[in-house]
Each structure stands twice: as C-alpha cells, then as structure tokens.
Amino acid sequence: MVENQYPDTLTYEDQNGNDVTVECRFVPVRGTSFFRKQDGTEVQYSFDIAFPLETEPILSGVEVTGKDKSGTYIVFKQEILWFHQGQLHCKGKM
C-alpha cells in the first residue's frame, strides 16, 4: 500500500473571497532558516511545503491555515512567504 504523498491540507481565501483547500505536505526545516522577503526584511521560516504539481499559484503574503491528516493544526493564519511552481515540482515556504 502506498502512503499518500500529500497527507496535509492548506486552506486560504482567494482573491474572490472563496475558501480554497489544497493537499500538501509540511516538512519542518532543520536548524534556523531565514527567507528574504520582497521588501528586503529577513524572516525566519519553519516549514517547507510540497504541493501537487497542478496546484494553482498562491500569492506571497496570503494568510493560510495548515492541518495534518488527523485535523490537528500545523499552522493557523500564518503568512505564506514563497510559492514556486517548477517543471517537476511545486513548493512553498512559511
């Protein structure tokens, strides 16, 4: 039996005010990791997030809530710092 590659969910409100829920996988970062935002400030981030390749882009700065497969909160209304859709992968940071 193959385990689900994306066992977690991420929920956010799109530009039209609709709640959007996508499958994902939260991966805690090791050590202390910083990300430089567009305004030049550096913020510490705690998770790398893997998404299915077909995930619609999520704008930086959008507040998201993440839950694991049991429904327990991983993050609650925190800003997504970065989203990237590559040819073979789709990732985010928060």
C-alpha positions in Angstrom: 0.0 0.0 0.0 1.4 3.4 -1.0 1.0 6.2 1.6 -0.5 9.5 0.4 2.3 11.8 -0.8 0.3 14.8 0.4 -1.3 13.9 3.7 -1.8 17.5 5.0 -4.1 20.3 3.8 -3.6 24.0 3.4 -6.6 26.4 3.4 -6.7 30.1 2.3 -9.0 32.7 1.0 -8.6 33.5 -2.7 -8.9 37.0 -4.3 -12.7 36.5 -4.7 -13.2 35.7 -1.0 -13.7 31.9 -1.6 -12.1 29.4 0.7 -9.6 27.2 -1.2 -8.2 23.9 0.3 -5.3 22.1 -1.3 -3.4 18.9 -0.5 0.2 19.4 0.6 3.0 18.0 2.8 4.5 20.2 5.6 8.2 19.4 6.2 9.8 21.1 9.2 13.1 22.8 8.4 16.2 21.8 10.2 18.0 24.4 12.3 17.4 28.1 11.8 16.4 29.2 8.2 15.7 32.7 7.0 14.0 34.0 3.9 14.4 37.5 2.4 11.0 39.0 1.6 10.5 41.4 -1.4 10.8 44.4 0.9 14.3 43.2 2.0 13.4 42.1 5.5 14.6 38.7 6.6 12.1 36.4 8.4 12.6 33.0 10.0 10.6 30.3 8.4 9.7 26.9 9.9 8.3 24.8 7.1 8.9 23.8 3.5 5.7 22.8 1.9 5.3 20.4 -1.1 2.2 20.6 -3.3 0.9 18.6 -6.2 2.2 19.9 -9.5 -1.2 21.1 -10.6 -1.7 23.4 -7.6 -2.8 26.9 -8.6 -0.2 29.6 -7.6 -0.6 31.1 -4.1 0.4 34.7 -3.8 3.1 35.6 -1.2 1.7 37.2 1.9 -1.6 35.3 1.8 -2.7 34.0 5.2 -3.0 30.2 5.3 -4.0 27.5 7.8 -2.5 24.1 7.7 -3.8 20.8 9.2 -2.4 17.3 9.3 -4.4 14.2 8.2 -6.0 13.9 11.7 -7.3 17.5 11.5 -4.7 18.9 14.0 -3.5 22.4 13.2 0.1 22.7 12.0 -0.2 26.4 11.4 -3.0 28.8 12.0 -3.5 32.0 9.9 0.2 32.5 9.0 1.7 34.2 6.0 3.0 32.1 3.2 6.4 33.6 2.3 7.1 32.0 -1.1 5.5 29.8 -3.7 7.2 28.3 -6.7 5.8 26.1 -9.5 8.6 24.4 -11.4 8.5 22.0 -14.3 8.6 18.9 -12.0 7.6 20.3 -8.6 5.6 22.8 -6.7 6.8 24.2 -3.3 6.3 26.8 -0.7 7.8 28.2 2.4 6.3 29.5 5.7 
